[in-house]
């Protein structure tokens, strides 16, 4: 992946981009839901959240702190199940610098249009940012269909 050209313009807020992407994806899901259902699968949204582990220059979110966060914050909102794994990532901070750091990835699969999903995910992101002093959490939403076999 290549790095975007440097600009003297202030960085755009990621939340505006995230909202635009979510609105576009929601439209796509609504348009595709009948086709997905007719293929025999349940229309779902796959939510993938990327959580940086560097809390400051000297603090790191430990495996045990992550497990506590999942147990206290995520599981009560998504008791049906989730998947998480460790990763290594990079991103551009608000100051324009590239940051590389270990990360946790959380994946949730929910029926498309499930009530309260948006509020639950927003609460998870807000709590992680607050608890671990994070600038951002990346959220990627994908329309799919689930076919348990």
N, CA and C atoms as a LAMMPS dump frame, in Angstrom:
ITEM: TIMESTEP
0
ITEM: NUMBER OF ATOMS
447
ITEM: BOX BOUNDS ff ff ff
-5.0000000000000000e+02 5.0000000000000000e+02
-5.0000000000000000e+02 5.0000000000000000e+02
-5.0000000000000000e+02 5.0000000000000000e+02
ITEM: ATOMS id mol type element x y z
1 1 1 N 0.844 -1.162 0
2 1 2 C 0 0 0
3 1 3 C 0.891 1.226 0
4 2 1 N 0.596 2.187 -0.841
5 2 2 C 1.424 3.377 -0.904
6 2 3 C 0.87 4.445 0.007
7 3 1 N 1.752 5.288 0.454
8 3 2 C 1.369 6.364 1.352
9 3 3 C 0.794 7.51 0.538
10 4 1 N -0.325 8.127 0.966
11 4 2 C -0.896 9.237 0.218
12 4 3 C 0.06 10.419 0.231
13 5 1 N -0.025 11.278 -0.807
14 5 2 C 0.865 12.435 -0.844
15 5 3 C 0.631 13.337 0.356
16 6 1 N 1.694 13.994 0.793
17 6 2 C 1.612 14.892 1.945
18 6 3 C 0.859 16.159 1.55
19 7 1 N 0.074 16.639 2.458
20 7 2 C -0.684 17.865 2.238
21 7 3 C -0.547 18.744 3.462
22 8 1 N -0.527 20.052 3.253
23 8 2 C -0.486 20.986 4.373
24 8 3 C -1.868 21.227 4.951
25 9 1 N -2.896 20.712 4.27
26 9 2 C -4.267 20.878 4.765
27 9 3 C -4.431 20.068 6.036
28 10 1 N -5.254 20.565 6.986
29 10 2 C -5.467 19.793 8.206
30 10 3 C -6.144 18.466 7.877
31 11 1 N -5.834 17.385 8.629
32 11 2 C -6.444 16.089 8.349
33 11 3 C -7.948 16.138 8.574
34 12 1 N -8.675 15.443 7.712
35 12 2 C -10.128 15.36 7.861
36 12 3 C -10.447 14.442 9.008
37 13 1 N -11.555 14.693 9.641
38 13 2 C -11.974 13.839 10.752
39 13 3 C -12.436 12.508 10.204
40 14 1 N -11.955 11.444 10.776
41 14 2 C -12.298 10.095 10.338
42 14 3 C -13.779 9.814 10.53
43 15 1 N -14.411 10.436 11.512
44 15 2 C -15.812 10.139 11.776
45 15 3 C -16.697 10.532 10.599
46 16 1 N -16.38 11.616 9.892
47 16 2 C -17.178 12.021 8.732
48 16 3 C -17.083 10.95 7.646
49 17 1 N -15.873 10.472 7.391
50 17 2 C -15.678 9.424 6.407
51 17 3 C -16.399 8.152 6.835
52 18 1 N -16.278 7.793 8.106
53 18 2 C -16.943 6.58 8.603
54 18 3 C -18.448 6.675 8.437
55 19 1 N -19.021 7.84 8.764
56 19 2 C -20.48 7.989 8.614
57 19 3 C -20.894 7.863 7.156
58 20 1 N -20.133 8.476 6.256
59 20 2 C -20.455 8.386 4.831
60 20 3 C -20.399 6.944 4.355
61 21 1 N -19.361 6.221 4.784
62 21 2 C -19.247 4.825 4.393
63 21 3 C -20.391 3.991 4.953
64 22 1 N -20.775 4.26 6.197
65 22 2 C -21.865 3.498 6.81
66 22 3 C -23.186 3.739 6.088
67 23 1 N -23.455 4.983 5.71
68 23 2 C -24.688 5.289 4.985
69 23 3 C -24.694 4.567 3.642
70 24 1 N -23.558 4.599 2.935
71 24 2 C -23.464 3.911 1.648
72 24 3 C -23.646 2.409 1.806
73 25 1 N -22.995 1.849 2.816
74 25 2 C -23.11 0.411 3.04
75 25 3 C -24.513 0.004 3.457
76 26 1 N -25.158 0.848 4.248
77 26 2 C -26.527 0.536 4.655
78 26 3 C -27.441 0.459 3.427
79 27 1 N -27.27 1.389 2.497
80 27 2 C -28.05 1.352 1.252
81 27 3 C -27.77 0.102 0.452
82 28 1 N -26.51 -0.281 0.396
83 28 2 C -26.131 -1.492 -0.314
84 28 3 C -26.762 -2.725 0.324
85 29 1 N -26.744 -2.771 1.64
86 29 2 C -27.339 -3.914 2.341
87 29 3 C -28.83 -4 2.05
88 30 1 N -29.517 -2.88 2.116
89 30 2 C -30.951 -2.883 1.854
90 30 3 C -31.254 -3.309 0.425
91 31 1 N -30.419 -2.9 -0.507
92 31 2 C -30.628 -3.275 -1.905
93 31 3 C -30.335 -4.751 -2.144
94 32 1 N -29.349 -5.289 -1.428
95 32 2 C -28.923 -6.669 -1.66
96 32 3 C -29.634 -7.695 -0.783
97 33 1 N -30.288 -7.253 0.273
98 33 2 C -30.878 -8.194 1.227
99 33 3 C -31.815 -9.212 0.579
100 34 1 N -32.748 -8.802 -0.319
101 34 2 C -33.615 -9.82 -0.919
102 34 3 C -32.825 -10.846 -1.727
103 35 1 N -31.805 -10.41 -2.454
104 35 2 C -31.015 -11.344 -3.258
105 35 3 C -30.251 -12.302 -2.357
106 36 1 N -29.713 -11.803 -1.263
107 36 2 C -28.976 -12.661 -0.353
108 36 3 C -29.895 -13.709 0.257
109 37 1 N -31.082 -13.286 0.654
110 37 2 C -32.013 -14.211 1.269
111 37 3 C -32.443 -15.286 0.275
112 38 1 N -32.623 -14.896 -0.988
113 38 2 C -33.065 -15.865 -1.985
114 38 3 C -31.982 -16.904 -2.275
115 39 1 N -30.724 -16.626 -1.928
116 39 2 C -29.64 -17.582 -2.119
117 39 3 C -29.598 -18.591 -0.976
118 40 1 N -30.495 -18.464 -0.013
119 40 2 C -30.55 -19.419 1.075
120 40 3 C -29.854 -18.967 2.33
121 41 1 N -29.173 -17.845 2.295
122 41 2 C -28.475 -17.371 3.477
123 41 3 C -29.201 -16.206 4.108
124 42 1 N -28.852 -15.955 5.355
125 42 2 C -29.421 -14.832 6.081
126 42 3 C -28.582 -13.585 5.799
127 43 1 N -29.24 -12.479 5.465
128 43 2 C -28.532 -11.225 5.249
129 43 3 C -27.93 -10.765 6.575
130 44 1 N -26.624 -10.508 6.565
131 44 2 C -25.918 -10.101 7.773
132 44 3 C -25.006 -8.916 7.467
133 45 1 N -24.603 -8.245 8.537
134 45 2 C -23.553 -7.243 8.466
135 45 3 C -22.367 -7.782 9.249
136 46 1 N -21.2 -7.732 8.644
137 46 2 C -19.973 -8.115 9.32
138 46 3 C -19.306 -6.816 9.758
139 47 1 N -19.184 -6.649 11.059
140 47 2 C -18.557 -5.457 11.644
141 47 3 C -17.161 -5.863 12.076
142 48 1 N -16.159 -5.185 11.555
143 48 2 C -14.783 -5.461 11.959
144 48 3 C -14.219 -4.176 12.556
145 49 1 N -13.781 -4.273 13.802
146 49 2 C -13.251 -3.127 14.532
147 49 3 C -11.77 -3.36 14.812
148 50 1 N -10.967 -2.31 14.593
149 50 2 C -9.521 -2.379 14.807
150 50 3 C -9.16 -1.472 15.978
151 51 1 N -8.6 -2.071 17.033
152 51 2 C -8.263 -1.359 18.267
153 51 3 C -6.748 -1.327 18.43
154 52 1 N -6.165 -0.136 18.429
155 52 2 C -4.733 -0.016 18.67
156 52 3 C -4.403 -0.365 20.115
157 53 1 N -3.213 -0.915 20.335
158 53 2 C -2.811 -1.341 21.677
159 53 3 C -1.926 -0.333 22.394
160 54 1 N -1.375 0.662 21.677
161 54 2 C -0.515 1.653 22.322
162 54 3 C -1.383 2.725 22.97
163 55 1 N -1.387 2.737 24.304
164 55 2 C -2.198 3.71 25.037
165 55 3 C -1.464 5.037 25.214
166 56 1 N -0.152 5.005 25.201
167 56 2 C 0.691 6.204 25.26
168 56 3 C 2.092 5.769 24.863
169 57 1 N 3.057 6.666 25.001
170 57 2 C 4.421 6.298 24.623
171 57 3 C 4.962 5.125 25.43
172 58 1 N 4.47 4.956 26.649
173 58 2 C 5.018 3.895 27.502
174 58 3 C 3.996 2.847 27.929
175 59 1 N 2.727 3.057 27.658
176 59 2 C 1.693 2.104 28.078
177 59 3 C 1.149 1.337 26.879
178 60 1 N 0.893 0.052 27.102
179 60 2 C 0.329 -0.807 26.067
180 60 3 C -0.886 -1.525 26.656
181 61 1 N -1.925 -1.687 25.863
182 61 2 C -3.086 -2.456 26.294
183 61 3 C -2.662 -3.925 26.307
184 62 1 N -2.631 -4.509 27.473
185 62 2 C -2.181 -5.894 27.628
186 62 3 C -3.25 -6.888 27.184
187 63 1 N -2.839 -8.122 27.003
188 63 2 C -3.797 -9.178 26.664
189 63 3 C -4.869 -9.29 27.744
190 64 1 N -4.466 -9.211 29.011
191 64 2 C -5.449 -9.338 30.095
192 64 3 C -6.388 -8.132 30.135
193 65 1 N -5.891 -6.925 29.848
194 65 2 C -6.76 -5.749 29.797
195 65 3 C -7.763 -5.886 28.65
196 66 1 N -7.312 -6.435 27.511
197 66 2 C -8.207 -6.664 26.367
198 66 3 C -9.289 -7.683 26.741
199 67 1 N -8.887 -8.782 27.372
200 67 2 C -9.865 -9.803 27.752
201 67 3 C -10.892 -9.246 28.733
202 68 1 N -10.454 -8.408 29.653
203 68 2 C -11.389 -7.76 30.587
204 68 3 C -12.338 -6.841 29.837
205 69 1 N -11.811 -6.074 28.886
206 69 2 C -12.64 -5.176 28.084
207 69 3 C -13.704 -5.975 27.319
208 70 1 N -13.282 -7.064 26.69
209 70 2 C -14.238 -7.893 25.942
210 70 3 C -15.313 -8.436 26.881
211 71 1 N -14.898 -8.943 28.047
212 71 2 C -15.859 -9.517 28.999
213 71 3 C -16.818 -8.467 29.561
214 72 1 N -16.302 -7.287 29.881
215 72 2 C -17.118 -6.244 30.53
216 72 3 C -17.926 -5.391 29.561
217 73 1 N -17.389 -5.147 28.371
218 73 2 C -17.996 -4.166 27.466
219 73 3 C -18.619 -4.803 26.22
220 74 1 N -17.915 -5.75 25.606
221 74 2 C -18.384 -6.308 24.337
222 74 3 C -19.399 -7.437 24.539
223 75 1 N -19.035 -8.431 25.342
224 75 2 C -19.892 -9.601 25.506
225 75 3 C -21.303 -9.265 25.995
226 76 1 N -21.478 -8.343 26.95
227 76 2 C -22.851 -8.019 27.355
228 76 3 C -23.699 -7.445 26.206
229 77 1 N -23.059 -6.809 25.234
230 77 2 C -23.794 -6.22 24.105
231 77 3 C -23.988 -7.229 22.965
232 78 1 N -23.094 -8.217 22.872
233 78 2 C -23.161 -9.224 21.811
234 78 3 C -22.938 -10.616 22.407
235 79 1 N -23.885 -11.076 23.234
236 79 2 C -23.705 -12.361 23.914
237 79 3 C -23.765 -13.567 22.979
238 80 1 N -24.273 -13.399 21.757
239 80 2 C -24.392 -14.537 20.833
240 80 3 C -23.052 -14.985 20.283
241 81 1 N -22.053 -14.125 20.337
242 81 2 C -20.742 -14.547 19.875
243 81 3 C -19.967 -13.448 19.173
244 82 1 N -18.665 -13.673 19.082
245 82 2 C -17.746 -12.731 18.449
246 82 3 C -16.45 -13.468 18.189
247 83 1 N -15.592 -12.84 17.41
248 83 2 C -14.262 -13.371 17.158
249 83 3 C -13.28 -12.232 17.316
250 84 1 N -12.122 -12.504 17.935
251 84 2 C -11.079 -11.476 18.014
252 84 3 C -9.724 -12.117 17.813
253 85 1 N -8.784 -11.31 17.343
254 85 2 C -7.426 -11.777 17.139
255 85 3 C -6.455 -10.602 17.216
256 86 1 N -5.184 -10.938 17.383
257 86 2 C -4.13 -9.929 17.429
258 86 3 C -3.63 -9.661 16.019
259 87 1 N -3.207 -8.421 15.768
260 87 2 C -2.709 -8.032 14.448
261 87 3 C -1.646 -6.945 14.623
262 88 1 N -1.01 -6.587 13.529
263 88 2 C -0.072 -5.471 13.507
264 88 3 C -0.588 -4.509 12.446
265 89 1 N -0.681 -3.227 12.79
266 89 2 C -1.232 -2.272 11.841
267 89 3 C -0.486 -0.958 11.832
268 90 1 N -0.926 -0.094 10.948
269 90 2 C -0.402 1.264 10.91
270 90 3 C -1.511 2.195 10.471
271 91 1 N -1.386 3.458 10.859
272 91 2 C -2.387 4.471 10.524
273 91 3 C -1.755 5.838 10.673
274 92 1 N -2.402 6.838 10.081
275 92 2 C -1.926 8.208 10.173
276 92 3 C -2.709 8.911 11.271
277 93 1 N -1.995 9.433 12.255
278 93 2 C -2.615 10.147 13.362
279 93 3 C -3.063 11.538 12.954
280 94 1 N -3.796 12.194 13.831
281 94 2 C -4.286 13.553 13.572
282 94 3 C -3.128 14.52 13.353
283 95 1 N -1.959 14.199 13.902
284 95 2 C -0.785 15.058 13.726
285 95 3 C -0.073 14.809 12.396
286 96 1 N -0.589 13.863 11.585
287 96 2 C -0.018 13.588 10.276
288 96 3 C 1.072 12.526 10.272
289 97 1 N 1.5 12.073 11.432
290 97 2 C 2.566 11.067 11.514
291 97 3 C 2.006 9.663 11.339
292 98 1 N 2.794 8.814 10.673
293 98 2 C 2.428 7.401 10.538
294 98 3 C 2.773 6.706 11.856
295 99 1 N 1.83 5.935 12.341
296 99 2 C 2.034 5.185 13.577
297 99 3 C 1.875 3.698 13.271
298 100 1 N 2.792 2.91 13.764
299 100 2 C 2.706 1.457 13.646
300 100 3 C 2.538 0.908 15.039
301 101 1 N 1.602 -0.021 15.168
302 101 2 C 1.377 -0.569 16.498
303 101 3 C 0.66 -1.901 16.435
304 102 1 N 0.877 -2.716 17.467
305 102 2 C 0.084 -3.94 17.565
306 102 3 C -1.377 -3.56 17.808
307 103 1 N -2.262 -4.421 17.367
308 103 2 C -3.696 -4.129 17.449
309 103 3 C -4.477 -5.377 17.843
310 104 1 N -5.707 -5.138 18.219
311 104 2 C -6.685 -6.208 18.37
312 104 3 C -7.739 -5.977 17.303
313 105 1 N -8.216 -7.049 16.698
314 105 2 C -9.3 -6.973 15.731
315 105 3 C -10.482 -7.722 16.335
316 106 1 N -11.646 -7.096 16.257
317 106 2 C -12.881 -7.698 16.765
318 106 3 C -13.844 -7.808 15.603
319 107 1 N -14.4 -8.99 15.392
320 107 2 C -15.362 -9.192 14.316
321 107 3 C -16.686 -9.668 14.899
322 108 1 N -17.748 -8.992 14.475
323 108 2 C -19.11 -9.319 14.901
324 108 3 C -19.952 -9.551 13.655
325 109 1 N -20.759 -10.586 13.654
326 109 2 C -21.663 -10.878 12.541
327 109 3 C -23.074 -10.839 13.097
328 110 1 N -23.887 -9.931 12.553
329 110 2 C -25.244 -9.736 13.053
330 110 3 C -26.237 -9.683 11.903
331 111 1 N -27.478 -10.087 12.136
332 111 2 C -28.491 -9.967 11.094
333 111 3 C -28.589 -8.519 10.617
334 112 1 N -28.7 -8.338 9.311
335 112 2 C -28.847 -6.989 8.765
336 112 3 C -30.097 -6.35 9.353
337 113 1 N -29.969 -5.122 9.791
338 113 2 C -31.102 -4.407 10.364
339 113 3 C -31.417 -4.772 11.795
340 114 1 N -30.517 -5.507 12.459
341 114 2 C -30.757 -5.88 13.857
342 114 3 C -30.868 -4.617 14.708
343 115 1 N -31.892 -4.536 15.558
344 115 2 C -32.063 -3.331 16.376
345 115 3 C -30.926 -3.172 17.38
346 116 1 N -30.603 -1.952 17.651
347 116 2 C -29.618 -1.582 18.673
348 116 3 C -28.169 -1.921 18.33
349 117 1 N -27.891 -2.493 17.166
350 117 2 C -26.508 -2.823 16.816
351 117 3 C -25.655 -1.569 16.725
352 118 1 N -26.149 -0.563 16.061
353 118 2 C -25.389 0.685 15.88
354 118 3 C -25.04 1.3 17.228
355 119 1 N -25.996 1.408 18.121
356 119 2 C -25.745 1.996 19.442
357 119 3 C -24.756 1.147 20.245
358 120 1 N -24.869 -0.161 20.148
359 120 2 C -23.969 -1.046 20.895
360 120 3 C -22.531 -0.905 20.404
361 121 1 N -22.346 -0.85 19.104
362 121 2 C -20.992 -0.715 18.558
363 121 3 C -20.425 0.67 18.876
364 122 1 N -21.236 1.695 18.77
365 122 2 C -20.781 3.047 19.13
366 122 3 C -20.35 3.098 20.594
367 123 1 N -21.069 2.421 21.468
368 123 2 C -20.714 2.394 22.895
369 123 3 C -19.396 1.652 23.123
370 124 1 N -19.182 0.561 22.4
371 124 2 C -17.931 -0.197 22.517
372 124 3 C -16.753 0.679 22.1
373 125 1 N -16.88 1.336 20.962
374 125 2 C -15.808 2.209 20.465
375 125 3 C -15.537 3.342 21.449
376 126 1 N -16.587 3.995 21.916
377 126 2 C -16.417 5.119 22.849
378 126 3 C -15.727 4.669 24.136
379 127 1 N -16.102 3.51 24.652
380 127 2 C -15.496 3.035 25.901
381 127 3 C -14.031 2.652 25.704
382 128 1 N -13.702 2.038 24.587
383 128 2 C -12.299 1.69 24.342
384 128 3 C -11.454 2.962 24.244
385 129 1 N -11.942 3.955 23.499
386 129 2 C -11.217 5.217 23.361
387 129 3 C -11.034 5.892 24.72
388 130 1 N -12.069 5.87 25.54
389 130 2 C -11.992 6.496 26.861
390 130 3 C -11.049 5.721 27.778
391 131 1 N -11.266 4.421 27.866
392 131 2 C -10.527 3.593 28.817
393 131 3 C -9.026 3.538 28.501
394 132 1 N -8.698 3.475 27.221
395 132 2 C -7.3 3.295 26.824
396 132 3 C -6.705 4.52 26.129
397 133 1 N -7.368 5.66 26.264
398 133 2 C -6.884 6.939 25.727
399 133 3 C -6.496 6.84 24.249
400 134 1 N -7.424 6.338 23.452
401 134 2 C -7.184 6.171 22.021
402 134 3 C -7.779 7.328 21.232
403 135 1 N -7.113 7.685 20.156
404 135 2 C -7.598 8.744 19.269
405 135 3 C -8.731 8.237 18.377
406 136 1 N -8.641 6.978 17.959
407 136 2 C -9.623 6.448 17.006
408 136 3 C -9.681 4.93 17.09
409 137 1 N -10.783 4.382 16.606
410 137 2 C -10.963 2.95 16.377
411 137 3 C -11.491 2.843 14.953
412 138 1 N -10.85 2.029 14.135
413 138 2 C -11.31 1.859 12.755
414 138 3 C -12.459 0.862 12.74
415 139 1 N -13.504 1.202 11.981
416 139 2 C -14.677 0.338 11.85
417 139 3 C -14.923 0.08 10.369
418 140 1 N -15.015 -1.188 10
419 140 2 C -15.298 -1.582 8.625
420 140 3 C -16.56 -2.44 8.645
421 141 1 N -17.531 -2.083 7.82
422 141 2 C -18.8 -2.808 7.76
423 141 3 C -18.938 -3.42 6.368
424 142 1 N -19.259 -4.713 6.332
425 142 2 C -19.412 -5.424 5.068
426 142 3 C -20.747 -6.154 5.047
427 143 1 N -21.481 -6.005 3.949
428 143 2 C -22.721 -6.754 3.777
429 143 3 C -22.356 -8.169 3.307
430 144 1 N -23.023 -9.164 3.858
431 144 2 C -22.72 -10.549 3.51
432 144 3 C -23.967 -11.399 3.731
433 145 1 N -23.834 -12.681 3.534
434 145 2 C -24.905 -13.591 3.931
435 145 3 C -24.28 -14.777 4.641
436 146 1 N -24.969 -15.227 5.668
437 146 2 C -24.486 -16.334 6.497
438 146 3 C -25.268 -17.585 6.146
439 147 1 N -24.542 -18.662 5.98
440 147 2 C -25.176 -19.93 5.659
441 147 3 C -24.578 -21.006 6.557
442 148 1 N -25.068 -21.122 7.797
443 148 2 C -24.547 -22.16 8.695
444 148 3 C -24.746 -23.535 8.061
445 149 1 N -23.718 -24.337 8.11
446 149 2 C -23.816 -25.666 7.499
447 149 3 C -23.37 -26.724 8.456
